[in-house]
Amino acid sequence: MTLSMIRHVICGLCLSGGLSLAAWHPAAAQQSPPVPRSDVTFRTVTIRYPFDREVRIPMVGTQRFGANVSGEAVVERRSSITKISLTLKRLPRPATVGPMAATYVMWAVTPEGVCDNLGEYRKRQSDTLDGWFGSEISTTTRHRNFSLIVTAEPHYLVTSPSRLVVAANAEVSAGQVFIANNEIDFSGDADVENKIVSPEPPAAGRDPRYPPELLQAQRARDIARYYEGDTVAPQLMAAAGDAFAAAEDLYRRGRRDEAAETADTAIRLAERARRIAVGRLAAERRRRELAEKDDVIADLQDRANQIPGLQAQLENERRLRREVEADRERLRDEYNRTVADKTQGDANTASLREEIRRLRAELDRAQAATREARIKALREELARLFVDARFEARGSVLVLPDGDFISAPNQPMALAPAAMAKLDRLVEFLRLTEAAVRIESYTDNTGTEQYRQDFCRERGQLVLGYLTARGIPTERVQAFAMGNASPRQPNTTPRGRLANRRVELILPPPSDLGGATAAP
């Protein structure tokens, strides 16, 4: 294996899932990790090698992919480099480990999470000699503290490792070196493995000397096509295809060494096309994100421009309230005078009582008119704020789109300022009408059913918590995680999936709210 290959695998482990390393402490040397298992989480040990002293490290095959594999690594730290000589026995054929596997790659993982691809590891062509003596590789790394693992890969230039760990270093006897537990999490998706398009050539099974570079070149082109290399870097992909075809022709004519060299060129061209495609796709995704942010900023600016109008509306409502208060005070004064005049005689008692009832009714109507005016204003404002508002048989539906929620890596989901402004108006409406609200959270068809339920539950609870925190009783608010039910648009386009990620707030029909207090 080469040093660049080892860096490739370890970096892939870091990028695909992240590394979780135990604290570096001598006491960790007394804790024996379980037998290595290649799964979603892989446990091994990281070793700190002393200077100018050769250390022999046993290598253990994983139960899942390398139960019969055994071997030894001889490691020596010299100055600024660490020399590694690795021997493994009874490695299975890569294709038996995974559908995309065509070779093995050796990796080093440091306690800080740095991933180093140490190069391609090849077993002997003779299974008998491999079983007796094993296969050996010598390489170097600049690191001193690291774990050694070997994974099955589609080609030797991969930039991130697969979960197909076939062997890893085990502990050495206490006192020789410092060790610490090392847990590697593989949480990236494995879609590439599930979308293999080119089967293994029949010649690879018949010919024990079939150049592994040919199969690796085939896999490298499959992966580049998966990442849209044909669209983003067509010239490189065409050159890789020409090199691969030339390598196959050389192999058929018995010129195996030249076929291997030409296939290696195809591997490098395809991998370069993949990297360019990944970079450009990432840049395009970033541009879309910036455009979406610009849209949000423009929307916020539009809403900010509405503030003067809202302030004028508020001032008008305050003026109406002052007028009502003045009317109330006037009516109270009239009532007091009427009571004082009651002493004028029993003859005026009936008329005075009637006048009092009339004044009270007028006061009630004035208060009701003020309340209805406010409810009407709120209803109109909600219709403007919730641009996707609609009316159904079950009631009024107010929609919070996907853009009203803020999601960031390693951060809890939050409501956007625009969403909080909408919900504040809804809170005021609910206080006036005492209506109940049903919260239904929807998403697209992305991920598993459990992921969609958790995603919807988190959004629904976020909105529910916001309403209850502002005084709406919990018995008047219910939240339901609807998942991918009732998509408003097909999930086959980004716009459709975006429209389906929403939260709907359902208010009762006007008949259930008493006519004038109907929802918008």
DAZI-V529304 format. One record per backbone hydrogen bond with DSSP energy under -0.5 kcal/mol. NH is the residue of the N-H (numbers start at 1). CO is the residue of the C=O. Records with the same first field share a line. If there is no record, write none. Layout:
NH->CO ; CO
This chain:
6->2 ; 117
7->3 ; 117
8->4
9->5
10->6
11->7
12->8
13->9
14->10
15->11
16->12
17->13
18->13
20->183
21->19
22->181
25->23
28->25
29->26
30->27
31->28
32->30
33->31
39->37
42->184
44->182
45->169
46->180
47->146
48->178
49->47 ; 144
52->77
53->50
55->75
57->55 ; 73
59->71
60->168
61->69
62->166
63->36
66->62
69->66
70->89
71->59
72->87
73->57
74->85
75->55 ; 73
76->83
77->50 ; 53
78->76 ; 81
81->78
82->141
83->76
84->139
85->74
86->137
87->72
88->135
89->70
96->93
97->93 ; 94
98->94
101->98
102->153
103->153
104->121
105->151
106->119
107->149
108->6 ; 116
109->147
110->114
113->110
116->108
117->6
118->6 ; 106
119->106
121->104
122->120
127->125
130->126
131->127
132->128
133->129
134->129 ; 130
135->88
137->86
139->84
141->82
146->47 ; 144
147->109
149->107
150->167
151->105
152->164
153->103
158->155
161->9
165->163
166->150 ; 164
167->150
168->60
169->148
170->58
175->177
176->173
178->48
180->46
182->44
183->20
184->42 ; 182
185->18 ; 183
186->40 ; 184
187->185
194->190
195->191 ; 192
196->193
199->197
204->201
205->201 ; 202
206->202
207->203
208->206
210->207
214->211
215->211
216->212
217->213
218->214
219->215
220->216
221->217
222->218
223->219
224->220
225->221
226->222
227->223
228->225
229->224
231->228
232->228
233->229
237->233
238->234
239->235
240->236
241->237
242->238
243->239
244->240
245->241
246->242
247->243
248->244
249->245
250->246
251->247
252->248
253->249
254->251
255->250
256->254
259->255
260->256
261->257
262->258
263->259
264->260
265->261
266->262
267->263
268->264
269->265
270->266
271->267
272->268
273->269
274->270
275->271
276->272
277->273
278->274
279->275
280->276
281->277
282->278
283->279
284->280
285->281
286->282
287->283
288->284
289->285
290->286
291->287
292->288
293->289
294->290
295->291
296->292
297->293
298->294
299->295
300->296
301->297
302->298
303->299
304->300
305->301
306->302 ; 303
307->304
310->306
311->307
312->308
313->309
314->310
315->311
316->312
317->313
318->314
319->315
320->316
321->317
322->318
323->319
324->320
325->321
326->322
327->323
328->324
329->325
330->326
331->327
332->328
333->329
334->330
335->331
336->332
337->333
338->334
339->335
340->336
341->337
342->338 ; 339
343->340
344->341
345->342
348->345
349->346
350->346
352->348
353->349
354->350
355->351
356->352
357->353
358->354
359->355
360->356
361->357
362->358
363->359
364->360
365->361
366->362
367->363
368->364
369->365
370->366
371->367
372->368
373->369
374->370
375->371
376->372
377->373
378->374
379->375
380->376
381->377
382->378
383->379
384->380
385->381
386->382
387->385
389->386
390->397
392->395
395->392
396->507
397->390
398->396 ; 505
400->503
401->399
404->401
405->402
406->414
407->405
411->408
414->406
416->404
420->416
421->417
422->418
423->419
424->420
425->421
426->422
427->423
428->424
429->425
430->426
431->427
432->428
433->429
434->430
437->476
438->506
439->478
440->438 ; 504
441->480
442->502
443->483
452->448
453->449
454->450
455->451
456->452
457->453
458->454
459->455
460->456
461->457
462->458
463->459
464->460
465->461
466->462
467->463
468->464
469->465
470->466 ; 467
471->468
472->467
473->471
476->473
477->474
478->437
480->439
482->441 ; 480
483->441
485->482
487->484
493->490
497->493
498->494
499->495
500->496
501->497 ; 498
502->442 ; 500
503->400
504->440
505->398
506->438 ; 504
507->396 ; 505
508->436
512->509
513->509 ; 510
514->510
515->510
516->514
518->515
519->508
